[in-house]
Amino acid sequence: MTPGQVADKLTELAGVEHALCVEYLYAHYSLNAPMRLPASADELTRRAHAAGQEVFSVAVDEMRHLRWVNEALDMLGRRPVLDRAEEIKREKVHRFGLERLTLQRLQWFVDVEAPSQSSSADPDDPSTIDGMYVELHAALVKHSDRFHDADRLTHLIKLIIDEGNDHWHRFRAVQGHLAGLTEQQFLRPLATETTDETDLELRRRSDEYYELLMGTLQASFARRDTAGGELMRRSRVVMQNMHETNHELAARGVGPLFTLPPMLRPRPAASAVAEAPWADGQFIRAASAAAARAREAIDALGNRAVREMAIRHQSDTESLIALLARLDGGMPQRTPAPSGLPGGGG
């Protein structure tokens, strides 16, 4: 594989990592367990919570993989990629979707994370996510002379492969935690529609956090300075706040939407780069408007605990938006890096 082919495959894999992260998060929220386990929890709740913690930890790893893939793309002279794959190709095409963690869904997660048994997987028909990375790793090892900073690239891909093997074991552990239970015992009903004003506001906030998270990651990936590291740290805070909001929604029997942010939606081929929602401060203006709307909505929240949570989160959001604004909108325009230049980020 040439450096260009490796970069193309990594671009595809960035979308896969993003898609899997969201699917795992939704599956986590569907388990009938609280975000934090109380000391008084019964055995059923403890088992569902243990399963949920395994699934959530894998989702966090997938976000880290998205970061590592973008670091590798940067070293190959490509721009950051935050797209979310609409389908994952295995023996059969898997369409992206938000589904509860049924036993059938759990088995698919086990299968997609299964470790590759060979380093010669067909790159056009990989059977697992691991197999896609194994092919790239083999190309880097066999033809390291074709790549600038081949050692660092190889190391990044190997990190993803090793964590992928661990994911398979974690999902097997989830099967163990839930063994002998019926889906009715460990799953929540997650409504796709709601008219409750508090539910609707929580859904709006969840989607606003999702968009802010993607924008902050984009800003972090596009930088090679200390600000990139600080933005990466702030992105974790946004993810935690989104996570807490989604848990509140799930406890109320409503699923988060994970609406694809406008910045990641397909645009007409004729659109100029400057018209993209990333560019010319459009993202920061949209984030500021969303934060102002959310601030005005806090007082209308009827649930005291939800209102207190929203106030806590609002401080984090406004602080991050102020930082992005100070960093020239958080979206510096730059040309791709020369191959071999180390990637930024914290």
PEHUKA-V209566 format. One record per pair of residues at least 24 apart in sequence whose ideal C-beta (glycine too) atoms are under 8 Angstrom apart, sorted by the first residue. I is the first residue (numbers start at 1). J is the second residue. Records with the same first field share a line. If there is no record, write none. Layout:
BEGIN
I=J / J
END
This chain:
BEGIN
1=123 / 135 / 136 / 139 / 143
2=146
3=76 / 146 / 147 / 339
5=139
6=76 / 136 / 139 / 140 / 147
7=73 / 76 / 77 / 78
9=123 / 132 / 135 / 136
10=69 / 72 / 73 / 76 / 78 / 81 / 136
11=73 / 78 / 81
12=85
13=69 / 129 / 132 / 133
14=66 / 69 / 70 / 73 / 81 / 82 / 83
15=81 / 83 / 84 / 85
16=85 / 88 / 129 / 132
17=62 / 63 / 65 / 66 / 69
18=62 / 66 / 82 / 83 / 84 / 85
19=84 / 85 / 86 / 88 / 96
20=59 / 62 / 88 / 112 / 129
21=59 / 62 / 63 / 66
22=84 / 96 / 98 / 258
23=96 / 97 / 98 / 99
24=55 / 56 / 58 / 59 / 62 / 109
25=56 / 59 / 243 / 246 / 256 / 258
26=98 / 99 / 100 / 255 / 256 / 258
27=55 / 99 / 100 / 101 / 105 / 106 / 109
28=52 / 55 / 56 / 59 / 101
29=188 / 190 / 246 / 247 / 249 / 250 / 255 / 256
30=99 / 100 / 101 / 187 / 188 / 190 / 250 / 255
31=55 / 101 / 186 / 187 / 188
32=185 / 186 / 187 / 188
34=247 / 251
35=243 / 244 / 247
44=181 / 185 / 186
47=177 / 178 / 181 / 186
48=177 / 178 / 186
50=177
51=101 / 173 / 174 / 177 / 178 / 186
54=170 / 171 / 173 / 174 / 177
55=101 / 109 / 170 / 171 / 174
56=243
57=170
58=113 / 167 / 170 / 171
60=239
61=163 / 166 / 167
63=239
64=163
65=160 / 163
66=217
67=217 / 221 / 232 / 345
68=156 / 159 / 160
69=156 / 160
70=221 / 343 / 345
71=156 / 221 / 343 / 345
72=153 / 156 / 157 / 343
74=221 / 337 / 341 / 343 / 344
75=148 / 149 / 152 / 153 / 337 / 339 / 340 / 341 / 342 / 343
76=147 / 153 / 339
77=336 / 337 / 338 / 339
78=336
79=222 / 336
80=217 / 218 / 221 / 222
82=214 / 217 / 218 / 221 / 263 / 264
83=264
84=260 / 264
88=112 / 129
89=125 / 126
90=126 / 127 / 128
91=125 / 127
98=255 / 258
100=187 / 188 / 190
101=174 / 187
102=183 / 187
103=178 / 183
106=171 / 174 / 175 / 178
109=171 / 174
110=168 / 171 / 172 / 175
113=164 / 167 / 168 / 171
114=168
115=164 / 165 / 168
128=164
129=164
130=161 / 164 / 165 / 168
133=157 / 160 / 161 / 164
134=161
137=161
147=339
148=339 / 340
149=339 / 340 / 342
152=342
188=250 / 253
189=253
190=250 / 253 / 254 / 255
191=253 / 254 / 255
192=255
194=254
196=252 / 254
197=300 / 302
198=252 / 301 / 302 / 303 / 306
199=249 / 252 / 254
201=297 / 300 / 301
202=245 / 248 / 249 / 252 / 254 / 306
203=249 / 254 / 256 / 257
204=294 / 297
205=245 / 294 / 310 / 313
206=242 / 245 / 246 / 249 / 256 / 257 / 258
207=256 / 257 / 258 / 259 / 261
208=290 / 291 / 294
209=238 / 239 / 241 / 242 / 245 / 313 / 317
210=242 / 258 / 259 / 261
211=261 / 262 / 263 / 286 / 287 / 290
212=238 / 287 / 290 / 317 / 320 / 321
213=238 / 239 / 242
214=261 / 263 / 264
215=261 / 263 / 278 / 283 / 284 / 287 / 324 / 330 / 331
216=320 / 324 / 330
218=263 / 278 / 283 / 331
219=324 / 327 / 330 / 331 / 332
220=344 / 345 / 346
221=344 / 345
222=331 / 332 / 334
223=327 / 332 / 344 / 345
224=337 / 341 / 342 / 343 / 344
225=344
227=327
228=344 / 345 / 346
229=344 / 345 / 346
230=323 / 346
231=323 / 324 / 327 / 330 / 346
232=345 / 346
233=346
234=316 / 319 / 320 / 323
237=316 / 320
238=316 / 317 / 320
241=313 / 316 / 317
244=309 / 313
245=309 / 313
248=306 / 309
262=286
278=331
279=331 / 333
280=329
281=329 / 331
283=329 / 330 / 331
284=321 / 324 / 325 / 329 / 330 / 331
287=321 / 324
288=321 / 325
291=317 / 318 / 321
END
